């Protein structure tokens, strides 16, 4: 199971958790296969992330490919004086997750642009 940004979701992926509206009503059940129209519907609803089955998006690629990768490299250095502080370590984990998601999103957009250029 993997939480991914909506812009990394592709048709054929399968939801691991239901997608709900802000009022709690489910609009897509766990186990539903994503389609282009369903992804467009989620985008129109303002959905930003989906939880899909498996790990279809590699979030731990080689560092240095994007500015977000460079930021990831610096986290250990920036938090080096806070190894015993649980709160700061939680912030570090959140930042690590955020930068990995942004790096993956950036890589996916770059790859999609290359494919469009080749077509």
TAGI-V13362 format. One record per residue. N is the residue number from 1. RES is the residue in one letter. PHI is phi in degrees with one decimal (none if undefined). Layout:
# TAGI-V13362
n->N res->RES phi->PHI
n->N res->RES phi->PHI
This chain:
# TAGI-V13362
n->1 res->X phi->none
n->2 res->X phi->-146.0
n->3 res->X phi->-89.6
n->4 res->X phi->-129.7
n->5 res->X phi->-65.8
n->6 res->X phi->-55.8
n->7 res->X phi->-69.8
n->8 res->X phi->-96.2
n->9 res->X phi->-72.2
n->10 res->X phi->-130.7
n->11 res->X phi->-55.6
n->12 res->X phi->101.6
n->13 res->X phi->-67.8
n->14 res->X phi->-118.2
n->15 res->X phi->-67.9
n->16 res->X phi->-94.0
n->17 res->X phi->-132.7
n->18 res->X phi->-67.8
n->19 res->X phi->-103.1
n->20 res->X phi->-121.2
n->21 res->X phi->-76.1
n->22 res->X phi->-62.5
n->23 res->X phi->-89.3
n->24 res->X phi->92.8
n->25 res->X phi->-79.3
n->26 res->X phi->-72.1
n->27 res->X phi->-109.9
n->28 res->X phi->-152.0
n->29 res->X phi->-86.7
n->30 res->X phi->-58.9
n->31 res->X phi->95.4
n->32 res->X phi->-72.4
n->33 res->X phi->-85.3
n->34 res->X phi->-74.0
n->35 res->X phi->-128.3
n->36 res->X phi->-60.6
n->37 res->X phi->-67.2
n->38 res->X phi->-67.7
n->39 res->X phi->-64.3
n->40 res->X phi->-63.3
n->41 res->X phi->-63.2
n->42 res->X phi->-61.1
n->43 res->X phi->-61.4
n->44 res->X phi->-65.6
n->45 res->X phi->-83.6
n->46 res->X phi->86.8
n->47 res->X phi->-67.8
n->48 res->X phi->-106.9
n->49 res->X phi->-137.5
n->50 res->X phi->-129.9
n->51 res->X phi->-107.2
n->52 res->X phi->-114.2
n->53 res->X phi->-73.2
n->54 res->X phi->70.8
n->55 res->X phi->-131.8
n->56 res->X phi->-74.6
n->57 res->X phi->-116.0
n->58 res->X phi->-77.6
n->59 res->X phi->-101.1
n->60 res->X phi->-123.2
n->61 res->X phi->-68.4
n->62 res->X phi->-63.8
n->63 res->X phi->-69.5
n->64 res->X phi->96.7
n->65 res->X phi->-78.0
n->66 res->X phi->-135.7
n->67 res->X phi->-63.7
n->68 res->X phi->-68.9
n->69 res->X phi->-64.2
n->70 res->X phi->-65.2
n->71 res->X phi->-66.1
n->72 res->X phi->-59.3
n->73 res->X phi->-60.2
n->74 res->X phi->-85.7
n->75 res->X phi->-58.2
n->76 res->X phi->-58.9
n->77 res->X phi->-64.5
n->78 res->X phi->-65.9
n->79 res->X phi->-104.1
n->80 res->X phi->-61.5
n->81 res->X phi->-90.6
n->82 res->X phi->-122.7
n->83 res->X phi->-64.4
n->84 res->X phi->-95.5
n->85 res->X phi->-100.0
n->86 res->X phi->-60.5
n->87 res->X phi->-62.8
n->88 res->X phi->-66.7
n->89 res->X phi->-67.7
n->90 res->X phi->-64.8
n->91 res->X phi->-62.5
n->92 res->X phi->-60.8
n->93 res->X phi->-62.9
n->94 res->X phi->-63.7
n->95 res->X phi->-65.6
n->96 res->X phi->-59.2
n->97 res->X phi->-61.9
n->98 res->X phi->-60.5
n->99 res->X phi->-66.4
n->100 res->X phi->-66.4
n->101 res->X phi->-64.5
n->102 res->X phi->-66.1
n->103 res->X phi->-63.2
n->104 res->X phi->-65.3
n->105 res->X phi->-62.5
n->106 res->X phi->-62.6
n->107 res->X phi->-64.6
n->108 res->X phi->-66.1
n->109 res->X phi->-66.5
n->110 res->X phi->-64.0
n->111 res->X phi->-64.8
n->112 res->X phi->-64.8
n->113 res->X phi->-64.3
n->114 res->X phi->-63.9
n->115 res->X phi->-63.7
n->116 res->X phi->-65.0
n->117 res->X phi->-69.8
n->118 res->X phi->-79.2
n->119 res->X phi->-78.7
